[in-house]
Structure formats: C-alpha cells, structure tokens
Amino acid sequence: MDLGLQDKVALVAAASAGLGFAAARQLALEGAKVAICGRSRERLQAAVQKLQDETSTERITGFVIDVRDRHQVSQFVEKTVSHFGQLDIVITNAGGPPSGTFDSTDIESWQQAFHLTLMSVVHLVRAALPHLRQSDAASVLTITSISAKQPIQGLLLSNVMRPAVIGLTKTLSQELAGDNIRVNSILPGWTRTERVTELLTYRAQQNNTSLEEEMAKITAGIPLKRMAEPEEFGRVAAFLVSPAASFITGTMLQVDGGSYAGLL
C-alpha cells in the first residue's frame, strides 16, 4: 500500500536514537523529507548519515536542539521549514524521565520531567501550527508510553507525565479537526531500545538480579512472548501520520504485543 508520504515533510523530535530514529527511518524509506533533532551533535550527525545511507537520499537533515527549551524548539521548526519549504508532519518525542520511586524522586526531578515530557510537546505543537495549517495533509503524532494506561514499576515520573500528554493529544485532536490537522498518539510497550536497557539495568540493581533475568520477566508477561523491535514501532508511526490514515484522529494506539490487560 502506498502511504502517500512521498515528498511530505516530517519533523521528528529526539530522533538520534530509539523510537524517534525508528519513526524517522520509516518515513524516509517511504519517501518523506525528514528533519530530526537531538542534543548530542556527534550522535545526531551519525544518525543523519545512517538515514542517508539506508535510504540512498540526502533528503534528511538534523539540528542540535534541546526540546526542553522553547526557543530552540521554535528554531527547529523554522529551520525545517526554511530547509524544505513546508511542514506536513510533526512527531513529538523526548527521552524518558529518569527511573525512580516516590521516595527517591526529588522536587527538581519532578520539575524537569514536566518540562521534558509535557511542555516539550506544547512548545513543539505551538511552533508548528502556523505551518501545519498550510498543509493539505497535516498530522501530529505524540510518542507516549503504555505507562499512560498501565503504570510501570520504577517509572513514577513517566506514569504521571505521560497521561498528561494523552490528555493534550485528545484535546488537540478535537480543537484542530476544523483545520484538517489529525492528532494521534502511540503508546509503545516494551521495545528493544537503549532506554529499556537502562530501565531494566536499574531494576536489576534494585532487585539484586541480572539484566537477562529482568528481560525474561518482561517477555513472560507479553502475550507475543517478546519485546518489539524498533522497526515495528516505526512502521506503525509512519502509517498513522500518513494520508493513508486520513480518517484516524484522536486515537491512542498501543503497540505493546498485547501487554495491556484492560478493555479500553
């Protein structure tokens, strides 16, 4: 199926690695022009080069941006539009807040998580809206987490902040529908990324176990009996932001191998 992404311009935040990179990669493979950002210049340049090599195209660019800084976020949007001439797709993303429990989390960490997880989305959508309103196939996708529906042990800050992003996503889907801007979210479950390795390493330290043992516990609770590969997430993301999903908005889609046990 042709997703209709050829020559569409997509901006993907925090995409030098992990789920952001997976989404950017699939968009590029589908023919989109893609701008990514990251905080580390070295990692960002490596990611851009890898995307260019894999897609045999130079229609990928990258900018060193900290998504917690609204001025830098605005620059990211403006530089993307200046480089490609338009903006059709925005994928919000940020590195997850640190692991921890209520007793181990100080007030400063709460404030940082608020700016990283929620306000980064607010700043990016606000900056992008004038340009998205000029697109005939505008789409916003927020990358959240299954923790928005089912809290994850040791991820207090994610468990609290991710539902706020879901609330924002649903509200935006209603408020922006009149502008023909679709807004959806993906709630990824356990996926083989550096972030997951960090979390399970933390768990191993807390439980006096090994990383391998913690991974085995996770996969035992997934009906498909494995974690997702980043590419599987990337394909879902590319579909949701594409014109092929033109009547889907306000949807919170789990990509979790069936882990979530609830009905809704």
C-alpha positions as CSV (number, residue, x, y, z in Angstrom):
1,M,0.0,0.0,0.0
2,D,1.2,3.5,-0.9
3,L,1.1,5.6,2.3
4,G,1.2,8.8,0.3
5,L,4.3,10.1,2.1
6,Q,6.4,10.9,-1.0
7,D,7.8,14.4,-0.7
8,K,5.9,15.1,2.5
9,V,8.0,17.0,5.1
10,A,8.2,15.5,8.5
11,L,9.8,16.8,11.7
12,V,10.8,14.2,14.3
13,A,12.0,15.3,17.7
14,A,14.6,13.5,19.7
15,A,15.4,11.1,16.8
16,S,19.1,10.4,17.0
17,A,18.3,7.0,18.6
18,G,15.5,4.9,19.9
19,L,11.8,5.2,18.8
20,G,12.3,8.6,17.3
21,F,15.0,7.3,15.0
22,A,12.8,4.3,14.1
23,A,10.0,6.6,13.1
24,A,12.3,8.9,11.1
25,R,13.8,6.0,9.3
26,Q,10.5,4.6,8.2
27,L,9.3,8.0,7.0
28,A,12.4,8.4,5.0
29,L,12.1,4.9,3.5
30,E,8.5,5.9,2.4
31,G,9.8,8.9,0.5
32,A,9.3,11.7,3.0
33,K,11.8,14.5,3.6
34,V,12.8,14.3,7.3
35,A,14.3,16.7,9.8
36,I,15.4,15.2,13.1
37,C,16.9,16.7,16.3
38,G,19.0,15.6,19.2
39,R,21.1,17.1,22.0
40,S,24.4,15.4,21.0
41,R,25.9,16.7,17.8
42,E,28.0,13.6,17.4
43,R,25.1,11.2,17.8
44,L,22.9,13.4,15.6
45,Q,25.4,13.5,12.8
46,A,25.8,9.8,13.0
47,A,22.0,9.3,12.8
48,V,21.6,11.6,9.8
49,Q,24.4,9.8,8.0
50,K,22.9,6.4,8.8
51,L,19.5,7.5,7.5
52,Q,21.0,8.9,4.3
53,D,22.9,5.7,3.7
54,E,19.9,3.4,4.3
55,T,17.6,5.4,2.1
56,S,20.1,6.4,-0.6
57,T,18.9,10.0,-0.3
58,E,20.1,13.3,1.1
59,R,16.6,14.5,1.9
60,I,17.4,14.1,5.6
61,T,18.7,16.9,7.8
62,G,19.4,17.3,11.5
63,F,19.6,20.1,14.1
64,V,21.2,20.2,17.6
65,I,18.2,21.0,19.8
66,D,17.2,20.6,23.4
67,V,13.4,20.0,23.3
68,R,13.1,21.5,26.9
69,D,14.0,24.9,25.5
70,R,11.0,26.5,23.7
71,H,13.2,29.0,21.8
72,Q,15.3,26.1,20.5
73,V,12.2,24.2,19.6
74,S,10.9,27.2,17.6
75,Q,14.2,27.4,15.8
76,F,13.9,23.7,15.0
77,V,10.6,24.3,13.3
78,E,11.7,27.4,11.4
79,K,14.9,25.8,10.2
80,T,13.0,22.7,9.0
81,V,10.6,24.9,7.0
82,S,13.4,27.0,5.7
83,H,15.3,23.9,4.5
84,F,12.4,22.0,3.0
85,G,9.9,24.8,2.2
86,Q,6.9,23.3,4.1
87,L,5.8,21.2,7.1
88,D,3.3,18.4,7.0
89,I,4.1,16.1,9.8
90,V,5.2,16.6,13.4
91,I,6.2,13.7,15.7
92,T,6.8,14.8,19.3
93,N,9.3,12.8,21.3
94,A,11.7,13.2,24.2
95,G,14.0,11.0,26.2
96,G,12.0,9.5,29.1
97,P,12.4,10.9,32.6
98,P,14.7,9.0,35.0
99,S,13.7,5.9,36.8
100,G,12.7,6.1,40.5
101,T,10.1,5.8,43.1
102,F,8.1,8.5,45.0
103,D,10.6,8.3,48.0
104,S,13.6,8.5,45.7
105,T,12.4,11.4,43.5
106,D,13.2,15.0,44.5
107,I,11.2,18.1,43.5
108,E,13.8,19.2,41.0
109,S,13.3,15.9,39.1
110,W,9.5,16.5,39.1
111,Q,10.0,19.9,37.5
112,Q,12.5,18.6,34.9
113,A,10.1,15.8,34.0
114,F,7.3,18.3,33.5
115,H,9.3,20.3,31.1
116,L,10.8,17.3,29.3
117,T,7.7,15.2,28.9
118,L,4.8,17.6,28.7
119,M,6.0,21.1,27.9
120,S,8.3,19.9,25.1
121,V,5.1,18.7,23.3
122,V,3.3,22.0,24.0
123,H,6.2,24.1,22.6
124,L,6.6,22.0,19.5
125,V,3.0,21.9,18.5
126,R,2.6,25.7,19.2
127,A,5.6,26.4,17.0
128,A,4.5,24.1,14.2
129,L,0.8,25.0,14.0
130,P,1.1,28.0,11.6
131,H,2.9,25.8,9.1
132,L,0.7,22.7,9.6
133,R,-2.4,24.8,8.9
134,Q,-1.0,25.4,5.4
135,S,-0.6,21.7,4.7
136,D,-3.3,19.6,2.9
137,A,-2.3,16.5,4.8
138,A,-1.2,17.8,8.3
139,S,-0.6,15.3,11.1
140,V,0.7,15.3,14.6
141,L,1.8,12.2,16.5
142,T,2.8,12.2,20.1
143,I,5.0,9.3,21.3
144,T,4.0,8.5,24.8
145,S,4.1,5.1,26.6
146,I,1.9,2.3,27.7
147,S,2.6,3.7,31.2
148,A,-0.1,6.2,30.4
149,K,-2.7,3.4,30.7
150,Q,-0.9,1.0,33.0
151,P,1.8,2.3,35.4
152,I,5.2,0.6,35.1
153,Q,7.2,-0.3,38.2
154,G,10.1,2.1,38.8
155,L,8.8,4.8,36.4
156,L,7.0,7.1,38.7
157,L,7.6,10.3,36.6
158,S,6.6,8.6,33.3
159,N,3.5,7.2,34.9
160,V,2.4,10.7,36.0
161,M,3.5,12.8,33.0
162,R,2.5,10.6,30.1
163,P,-1.2,10.7,30.8
164,A,-1.0,14.5,30.7
165,V,0.4,14.2,27.1
166,I,-2.5,11.9,26.3
167,G,-5.0,14.5,27.6
168,L,-3.3,17.1,25.4
169,T,-3.3,14.8,22.4
170,K,-7.1,14.1,22.7
171,T,-7.9,17.7,23.2
172,L,-5.8,18.9,20.2
173,S,-7.5,16.2,18.0
174,Q,-10.8,17.9,18.7
175,E,-9.7,21.5,18.6
176,L,-7.6,21.1,15.4
177,A,-10.0,18.9,13.5
178,G,-11.6,22.0,11.9
179,D,-8.1,22.8,10.4
180,N,-7.9,19.3,9.0
181,I,-5.0,18.5,11.3
182,R,-5.1,15.0,12.7
183,V,-3.6,14.3,16.1
184,N,-2.9,10.8,17.4
185,S,-0.6,9.1,19.9
186,I,1.3,5.8,20.0
187,L,1.6,4.1,23.4
188,P,4.6,1.8,22.9
189,G,5.2,-1.1,25.2
190,W,8.5,-2.9,25.8
191,T,10.8,-2.2,22.8
192,R,14.4,-3.1,22.4
193,T,15.9,0.4,22.8
194,E,18.7,1.9,24.9
195,R,16.1,3.4,27.2
196,V,14.7,0.0,28.0
197,T,18.1,-1.4,28.7
198,E,18.7,1.5,31.2
199,L,15.4,0.8,32.9
200,L,16.0,-2.9,33.3
201,T,19.5,-2.3,34.5
202,Y,18.0,-0.1,37.2
203,R,15.6,-2.9,38.1
204,A,18.3,-5.4,38.3
205,Q,20.2,-3.3,40.7
206,Q,17.1,-2.8,42.8
207,N,16.2,-6.5,42.8
208,N,19.8,-7.9,43.0
209,T,19.2,-9.8,39.8
210,S,20.8,-9.6,36.3
211,L,19.7,-7.7,33.2
212,E,18.9,-11.0,31.5
213,E,16.6,-12.1,34.3
214,E,14.7,-8.8,34.2
215,M,14.3,-9.1,30.4
216,A,12.9,-12.6,30.9
217,K,10.4,-11.3,33.4
218,I,9.2,-8.8,30.9
219,T,8.8,-11.1,28.0
220,A,7.0,-13.6,30.1
221,G,4.2,-11.0,30.6
222,I,3.9,-10.2,26.9
223,P,1.3,-12.4,25.1
224,L,3.6,-12.4,22.0
225,K,6.5,-13.5,24.3
226,R,9.0,-11.0,23.0
227,M,9.7,-7.3,23.0
228,A,9.0,-5.2,20.0
229,E,11.8,-4.3,17.6
230,P,12.1,-0.5,16.9
231,E,11.3,-1.1,13.2
232,E,7.9,-2.5,14.2
233,F,7.1,0.8,16.0
234,G,8.4,2.8,13.1
235,R,6.0,1.2,10.6
236,V,3.0,2.0,12.8
237,A,4.2,5.6,13.3
238,A,4.6,6.1,9.5
239,F,1.1,4.8,8.8
240,L,-0.6,6.9,11.5
241,V,0.9,10.2,10.2
242,S,0.4,9.3,6.6
243,P,-2.5,10.3,4.3
244,A,-3.4,6.6,4.3
245,A,-4.7,7.1,7.8
246,S,-6.7,10.2,6.8
247,F,-9.8,9.4,8.9
248,I,-7.9,8.5,12.1
249,T,-7.6,11.2,14.7
250,G,-7.8,11.3,18.5
251,T,-6.6,7.7,18.7
252,M,-4.2,6.4,21.3
253,L,-2.8,3.2,19.7
254,Q,-1.0,0.6,21.8
255,V,2.0,-1.1,20.2
256,D,2.7,-3.5,23.0
257,G,2.3,-7.1,21.9
258,G,-0.9,-7.4,23.8
259,S,0.6,-6.5,27.2
260,Y,-2.1,-4.0,28.3
261,A,-4.8,-6.1,30.0
262,G,-7.6,-3.5,30.1
263,L,-10.6,-3.4,27.9
264,L,-10.4,0.3,26.9
